[in-house]
């Protein structure tokens, strides 16, 4: 598949794009992007899915972007079972370690204990 590795400058244009897994199965539509507060790099996308709609989180490591979709490395089932929030909710600091653990990622708070993810 042609696509670009995730570029920070393009993120505002991604809202509403389909988010698909490696096999092309649709997970949902991109709602927002959460950045790693220590590196300022995009770390997770919040993806709107289901009825009633909720937001699940998928890692953006290894994601590629094309004009019509964002392809992530997480599979649809894993994403579907990921920690979620209401569509008007916020990811709490307490949920961050569970989110990283769900995808087998290492979670560390900032040097002063600050949270790891920030939304833009």
Helices and strands as residue ranges (DSSP letters): E 4-5, G 8-10, H 11-14, E 18-20, E 26-36, E 42-49, E 54-59, E 64-65, E 69-71, H 76-80, E 84-86, H 93-102, E 117-119
